[in-house]
Amino acid sequence: MKLVPADIDLKDSFSVLPFYVKVVANVTGLPGSRQVFRLYSRPGYKNMKIWSKEHIFDNPWELVARAQWRKYPNKFNQAVEGIDVVDRRIDEKGVLKTHRLLSTKWGIPGWATKIVGSDGIGHASEHSTVDPKNKTMELKTRNLTFCNMITIDETLVYSPHPEDKNKTCLKQEAVINVKGIPFGSYIESFVCDNISKNASKGREAMDHVINVIQMETRDLQLRAQQAMETINLNFEAMESNNLSFEV
């Protein structure tokens, strides 16, 4: 693996936020992946850690979107312990909108859990949209537990590859901000590293679920083919015996 020297990219930055500075570091040797780290650091604003990742799945958007719904639970990433659907509806434009509550392991060190008074299990709210017409799937998650001290905003966007319809692009970003407690910068860095590790496990889980769906599809096709062959054999047997029947 090789780390390409980072570059400072200020293009379009100030049109979004006046205190935005983006530092990009490309990691080579990992096909389809690019890791980006960004830091808000202009005076007058609180520092925060921002982690983002881009990945390309070698599968069409429809299959990847199906796999996302079946991502949890999985053996690769056990951070998510429970999911409850609060609301799900289709709007007038045909966009599926879902609100879910997630129970997750924060992965912060023991001494930090004592500071914030947590057992390490947190709850988060996830709002997602699936637009089948434009082929976009977006999931936005924010923690509910101790959000007055630690805020974690995570966004995932799945969209078709612009040059290959049989591939899917994933853009993932997490913004971590710790305020009002000791060792805030350290906790931010720790949570950021933990998110990075979980994201890697999450992509493994997605690949696993995609394989499962493909195997289920092939098995269903095989069963359907076998059923049709059995029906045809029965028809042939009945015709050879000069039997008639009504449907």
Buried (B, 14 or more C-beta within 10 A) or exposed (E): EEEEEEEEEEEEBEEEEEEBBBBBEBBEEEEBBBBBBBEBEEEEEEBBBBBBBBBBBBBBBEBBBEBBEBBBEBEBBBBBEEBEEEEEEEEEEEBBBBBBBBBBBBBBBEEBBEBBEBEBEBBBBBBBBBBBEEBBBBBBBBBEBBBEBBBBBBBBBBBBBEEEEEBBBBBBBBBBBBEEEEBBEEBBBBBBEBBBEBBBBBBBBBBBBBEEBEEEEEEEEEEEEEEEEEEEEEEEEEEEEEEEEEE
